[in-house]
Amino acid sequence: MANPIGIYIHIPFCKSKCDYCDFYSLAGREDRMDAYQKALLAHIRETAPLAQGIPVDTIYFGGGTPSWYGARRIQELLSALSKLFQVEKDAEVTVEANPDSVDLRALRRLRKAGVNRLSLGMQSGCPQELESVHRPHTVRQVDEAVAAARKAKLNNVSLDLIYGLPGQTMDSWKATVEHALSLIPQHLSCYGLKVEEGTPLARRAAEGEILPDDDQQADLYLWTVGRLERAGYPQYEISNFAHDGFICRHNMKYWVGDEYLGFGPCAASDFAGRRFTIEPNLEKYIKGVMEKGVILSESELVPLRERAGEYLMLRLRTVDGIEKGEYTRSFLLPFEPIEEILIRLQAQEYAAFSAGRWHLTPKGFMLSNSILVELLEAQQKSRPLTQKK
């Protein structure tokens, strides 16, 4: 039987754009939602035969703001997916939401449609910090949204938080984390703020606004890892923490190299040995799907050596990490050059070896980019085992 795949659906609509956001999303384009829905449904119908007989065990609606798109449209999409794909009964079905764009009625409708996981963009428990990046909600709306989710029997709630926001201090970050914990979520995602080129926040920084620097972000991050561990949310990936049994199964597909299909502008897929990405353009997507035109911005067969690099990059994001036999069997490359580096990193407390697997420590996660550069350079110099003399 084929391994289950995941499905991602990108909803590129928002009520407003936050100052830090560089995701493909559009504010004020509600007039195109109905046309987009028709295109999505047509794309799903066209693609489904390619995955015939392959089970689907995760569905993820990301954005943008899927909750702004409306429960009725999401319900219609889920109905189509369940008819056209082999969706498993216990599939994880996630919808991202902003606290200001959900209510009890909408959440009950989503739950009835099959949604069983809500990812809520809390970001901060400090009103001033929310205002500083033009988040469209209040702290009170976060509380109300979580309460409504419980009433709707959505018993898997994840909260997104951002550390490093303008004006944020260790005390205000601690208050945010404690507020989030008081809501008793099943999952927490804690992301360091990145100033992305072309965003309003980048312009503000260029004009001299001071943001928490890398050292300050590191302090916030390391405190968070310890606090969430003590609170019963062990870390399972660089930015993600969960109660036992509540890791995000969909996102794990990306990190362990499983297959997935993406729908909507900017959505990526990795399926049947090929990786392809849809161009981030709403109008081109709608026209391309409806008129049988080109919608992809890239498509390629992924060589085994590149897959080996992705194995290192993605699996070392997780606390499960990498394993020698798994690596050599999958890619026919020697593990010794990788292990030599990891042993040195272990002495510096940046890596650890447990249960036969190597993984980065929280300190190592903070330096993961530079660590991965070194590991990938060593990998590129390695000769395949089949070519050894």
Secondary structure as UniProt FT lines:
FT   STRAND          5..11
FT   STRAND          13..14
FT   TURN            19..20
FT   STRAND          26..27
FT   HELIX           30..32
FT   HELIX           33..47
FT   HELIX           48..51
FT   TURN            52..53
FT   STRAND          55..63
FT   HELIX           66..69
FT   HELIX           71..84
FT   STRAND          86..97
FT   HELIX           99..101
FT   HELIX           104..113
FT   STRAND          117..123
FT   HELIX           127..132
FT   TURN            133..134
FT   HELIX           139..151
FT   TURN            152..153
FT   STRAND          157..163
FT   TURN            166..167
FT   HELIX           170..182
FT   STRAND          187..192
FT   TURN            197..198
FT   HELIX           200..206
FT   TURN            207..208
FT   HELIX           214..230
FT   TURN            231..232
FT   STRAND          235..237
FT   TURN            238..239
FT   STRAND          240..242
FT   TURN            244..245
FT   HELIX           249..256
FT   STRAND          260..263
FT   TURN            265..266
FT   STRAND          268..271
FT   TURN            272..273
FT   STRAND          274..278
FT   HELIX           282..290
FT   TURN            291..292
FT   STRAND          296..301
FT   HELIX           304..315
FT   TURN            316..317
FT   HELIX           324..331
FT   HELIX           336..347
FT   TURN            348..349
FT   STRAND          351..354
FT   TURN            355..356
FT   STRAND          357..360
FT   HELIX           362..366
FT   HELIX           368..381
FT   HELIX           385..387
//
